[in-house]
Amino acid sequence: MKRIIPFILILLYVCFILFLLSPGGGHHGHSMYDIVIGHLTDHPVKKVPINATDNFIAAGWKSVNNAIAKINKSTLGNIKIDLGLIKGDMRITKWVIMLWIAMLACILIFVPLARSIKKNAYGSKSRWVNMWEALIGFVHDEIVEPNFDHKYIKKAMPFFLSIFFFILFCNLFGLIPGSATATGNLAVTGGMALFTLFGMVTIGSIKQGPFWIIKGIVPHGIPFVMYFLLWPIEFAGLFIKPFALMVRLFANMTAGHVVIIIFIYLVMMFKSYAVGGGSVVGSLMIYMLELLVAFIQAYIFASLSAMFIGSSMHAH
């Protein structure tokens, strides 16, 4: 199995190249600006023509795309939302699809996994189960346990397991040919950062009382005059922390994809075998690096969230 995984990854990447370079099927004929902006912005799924020159990968993705576009046009497009500053509709967008896929992956993997672990109280012989148990143990040992008192670890685990694996799946699925990275959307990363902010405020209020924001965020024992200087800084820090989480995840997941796209676009721009070989090798190296970044960014987001929420349980 270990020998097969590298070949699978390379095959996926070759499929990615075929999709992008498909005449009329990927991004052939578009400018670099159109390609990059198309990957960085969200939009409702719309019908696209299936050309005779499309390879089987592009044609398959377009068929799925057009089925969703039909739903958008017939039903969901007629549901309007008007909340003053927030206006829109319920049409399915490419990033919404990736969020659904990540959610579905969490359900399909962890519900049967939980049942299997429950049946085998003394451990399973399945490598599949053991792999996920190892990752769950990683979240427990490296993310939750260092930031929470022992009696709160079990209560905190479901939230941080959900955050870690949901972000990890969003990051990894964004590397599949023809897909999109949901965590490359500020609305998605901002929504998850709001959960962290909500956790900080709620847990802090429960453990330190409703007035903890007034007296609990400033270190005790400082001169009274310094309180009026430090309190605005600490209060702003409550919002800066989740804001940093939002931007960090968005920027890191976006940057790698932009570099890959630019490398691949060089093939279409120069139309040279010499440039093409270097571009494919360079983009393949960045692609492999992105697999590592997908895991690292899920860990950083979950770890910092645990640190921020855990620290709100105790006064400075």
N, C-alpha and C positions, 0 to 999 in steps of 0.2 A: 504493500500500500504506500509506503514511504517513497518508493521509487516512482510510483505512478503520479503522485501529486504534482511534482515539477512539470511533467508533460501535460497534465490537465491545465495548469496555470498558463503554460506557453500556448496551448491550443486555444484557450479562452482569449488570450491576447491576439493571436492570429485572427480569430473571429472578429475581434474588435477592429483590427486593421481593415479586414474585408468589408465590414459594415461601413466604416468611415469613407473608404475609397471606392465604394460601389458607385458606378456611374448613375447618377440620378437617384441613388438609393440611400446614400449617407449624406455627406456634405460636399460632394463633388460639385464644383462650379460656384461655390459660395466663397465669399471673402473670409479672411481670418477673423475680422471683426464680427461677422454674422455667426461664425462657428462658436467663438468664445462667448459672445452675448447669449447665444441660444442655449449654452450649457449653464450660464450663470443666472438666468432669469426663468421664472415659472410662467406657464401659460396653459389655458385649457387645451385638452387634447382635441385636435381637429383632424378632419379627413385629409389624407395625403394620397396622391396617385401612386399606383403600383405599376412600374414600368417593365417592359420586356427585358431591359438590360439589368434589372435588379438580380443580385444573387439570392440564393435561398434564405440567407440570414435576414437580409433587408426586407425581402418579400414577406417573410413570416412575421417580423416585427410590425410591418405596415398593416398586415391583416388584423393583428390584435389591436393596433392603434385605431384603425377605422371602426372596429366593433365598439370601442369605448366612445369614439367620436359620435357614433350614431345615438348612443345613450345620452350623451351631453346635449345633442341637438333636439332630441325628441322629448325628454323629460326634465332633466336637471337644469337645463338652461332657462326654463320658465319659472324656476323658483328664485325669487329676488330677495336680497337682504338689504335693508336700509336702516342703519342705526345712527344716522347723523353723519359723523365723520367716516364711518365704516360702511361702505357700499360694495355690493358684489352679487354673486349668484352661487349656486351649488354645483356648478360644473366641475367635473373631475379633471385635475391637472396632473402633470407628470410626477410632481413631487408627492402629491396625495397618494398616487398609486404606489410609490416606493415606500411611503409610510405604512400603507396597508400591507404590503408584502413583508416588511420587517415585523409588524405586529403579528401577522399570520405565522411567520417563522417562529416567533417566540412561543406562540400557542402550540404549534405542531411539534416543537422540540421538547418543551419543558413540561407540558401536561403528561405525555406518556413517560417522560423521564421521572417525574415525581412518583408516578404509579409504580414504575420499575424499582426505584429506590425504596419505596415503602414495602414492596413485596420481599426485597432482598435486604433485610436489616443488617446482615453481616457482610455486605459488599457484593457487587455484581462482577461476573467474569467478562462481561461485555466491554470491549474497548471503547465503543461508542459512549456507553454510560460513564465509564471511568474518565473519558476525556472531558465531558461536561462537569462531572463532579470535581475534577481538578481545577477547572475554571471557576466554579462556584467557591471552592476552597480558597482560590486566589483572591476573590472579592472579599471573602470573610477575613482572611489573614492580612491582606495588604491595604484594604480600603476601609472596612467597617471597624474592625477590632482596634486599630490604633487611635480611632477618633471618638469612640463611644465607651461608656462604662460597661462592664461585663453584663449587667442585668438588662441593658438596652440593646445588645447586639442582635438578638433574635428578632426584636421588633423592627430594627432598622434594615435588616437584610433584604426583605422583599422589595423595598423601595430602591435600594442601590443595585440589587441584581437586575431589576427592571431597567433602570437607567443605563447600566453598563452594557447589557446585552442588546437593548434596543438601539443604542448608538452604534455599537459594534456591527450589528446587522445592517443598519443604514449605510455605514461606511463601506462595508464589504460589498453589498449589493450594488452600490454606486460604481463599482469597478467592472460589473458585468456589461458586455457589449450592448449598446443601445439603450442602457438604462440611465438613471439620473441619481445623483447623490442628494438625498433629502437633507442631510446635515450641511449641505452647501447652501442652504436657504436660511437667512437671518430670522425669518418667522418661525422656523422649526427650532433652531438653536435658542432663540429668544423665549419660545414657549417652555422649553425644558429648563432654561435658566430661571424662569418665573417660579417653577416648582421649587427650585433651590431657595429663592427669596422667600416664598411662602413658608417653606420648612424652617428657615432661620427665624422668621418673625413668630410663627406659631409655637415652635418648640421653645423659643426664648420666653415667650409670654407665659407658657404653661409652667416652665421650670423656675423662672425668676419673678413671675408676677406680671401683671398688665403694664406696669410702669418701668419695665426693665430697659426700654429704649431710652428713657430719661436718665436713669442712674446706673444701669448695668453695663452699658457699652463703653463707659469711661473708666480707666484704671482707678482703683481705690487708693486713697492716701496721697493724692496730688493736692497741691495748694488750691484753695477755692477759686482764685482768679484764673488758674490754668483750665479749670473746668469749662469755662465759656469759650476757650480757644480750642480745646480738644473735642468737645461734644459735636460741633458741626462737622469736624473732620471724620469722626467715627460714624456719625449718622450718614454722611455721604458714602462712607465705606460700605454700608449695608447694601447700597445700590450699585456701587462700583464693582463689587465682587461678582455678582451674577452677570453684570454687563461684560466683564472680562471673560467669564465663561462662555458667553454667547459669541463674542467676537473671535476668541481663540479657536473654538471648534470650527466656526464658519470659515475663517481665514485659512486654517491648515488644510481643511478638506477641499477648499476651492483652489488653492495655489497649486497643489500637485496635479489636479485635473487640467488646469490651464497649461502647465508645462507639457504634459502629455499631448494635448491638442496641438500646441505650437510645434512640437517635434514632428508630429504626423503631418501637419499642414505643409511642412517643408518639402515633403515628397510631392505634393500636388503643385507647389509653387515652382520648384526647380525642375521637376520632371527628369531627374537624373538618377541613374543607378547608384552612382557614388554617394550622392547626398542621401538617397533613399536608404541605403544600407546603414549609414551612420545614424540617420533619424530613427529607424526602427530599433536599432540597438540601444540608442539613448532613451527612447521612449519606453522600451522594455525594462530598462534599469529603473527608471522612475516608477513604472508600474509596480515592480516588485517592492520598491521602497514604500509605495502607497499601501501595500498590504500590511507592512509593519506599522505605518502611521495610523491606519485604521484602528489597530489594537491600542496603540499608545494614546491616541486622542480619547478613546472611550475610557481608558484608565484615568487619564488626567481629569476629565470632566467629572467622573464619579468620585475620584479621590478628593478633589477640591470641594465638591459639593458636600461630601462627608465631613471634611475639615471645617467648612463654614457652619454647617448645621450643628455639628458636635460642639464647636466652640460657643455657640449661642446658648448652650445648656448651662454654662458657668459664667459668672460675672468676671470681668477683668480684675 
